[in-house]
């Protein structure tokens, strides 16, 4: 399977060019130092085609690196773009126990720089790859990192050195690795992105599964190219190379019963490929199957990357045009004011299914004595069938984009994340008072345990375990004064979708959901009981409506009736002293127009 067993690349000029994994017959994968040493040998031997550069440091201080392969020694991103070639960025080992893509990229780079046939892959494409993204996790090597996975002997750890899952960090950008990635990404501005993983989940015959988002939040021309061209071609070419590909990263509707079919999964921007939707670039998620042996997985990963490079070579000009169009349409999102179209923030399954051919393994569902619940046992006998797959998506949440947002200057961590994403903004040069739309939010409930270092109020159904309850945010039109230094974010920019997703409170990975605005929900003053005991009778005497409401509550709500604090707070919560707290008042304003704002 995959690259020829006795590749002509193995011995060139009397030198053994086998990768460390090939030399170990795929029993092991090299540590970071050995990985870099191999890459440096190639870059030194082929300086006109391969080049390595640093793009930042991990939390533990290791150097993050990209490797660039270019046919003519052109390693400058601006000049590459000017040449009309496309840039493919491949990320490996974000989950550092899943290092198949790293070993595949080492072999692919070698074959490209040494092999005449593979050299064609660089005709219209420049390959940029991150050999290991989560390096600190990669160096935490153990035989017990990946309980689900069939080799290699030692594997790295899923999270980074502060135990953050970097593939949940793309929107909030807490980790130094994420910050470095975003800077590197915008310097290179790739035309196509790949994130290489290994599955967790069901057992089936496919060794290569993959997914490229082409749903309602991807511009229709790009989505059409992905659906009609890239996805079927990747499947065909990987299969032709002797592997078995399925164009969906498989999740089951019922983990214990594959016959219930394949589930829908949305792709919020906390994930790498979810972020790509907001960056207006196609993002390919590759998942090699965890139970296939390491050689099958590495060569399968090699073949999907090779196939993708072939496809990008054939359609380089078309892809550049699609991306330009996607950037322009993003920069237009805020221009239509009240007549603008709703922008989808979140998708969910529509209930529409299609029957797909599926090559699984026969399985038995049995009552488990261990768990006390139904469980599944897979056999090694092929189960070639058709299954229902959730193929329909509908918009679960949308918003009409404003012309721009205005953020008070004190919300520095919120503004800092926008800056890390490269979103363009300006500052008020003097105080400004004007009409804006603002949200009032209430009913939020926070989870009782942390998720990715925070206590987020995430959407249910996002495969996350620590989720709170979002409550509601209602828009009001108000006249508000914003101080000098307030940040004005126009949506007339290619990264408008980042601003919308970060600043619309209900968006699946908004600043509010991740807790950046948590203080606005805190009550800072409370009424002393003896003060409220004086206030309450006065208010009851003055306000018959209030008295009726209080009496009814006492009559109908026994918990309330028997809770002295709640009975006193009833009056506080309806007083001007409560309104002065401004609890739930979301400080970001939605601007209908940016005309006349004093900014620079
Ligand atoms: Zn993974």
Boltz pocket constraint, residues with backbone or C-beta under 6 A from the ligand:
constraints:
  - pocket:
      binder: B
      contacts: [[A, 95], [A, 98], [A, 196], [A, 197], [A, 198]]
      max_distance: 6.0
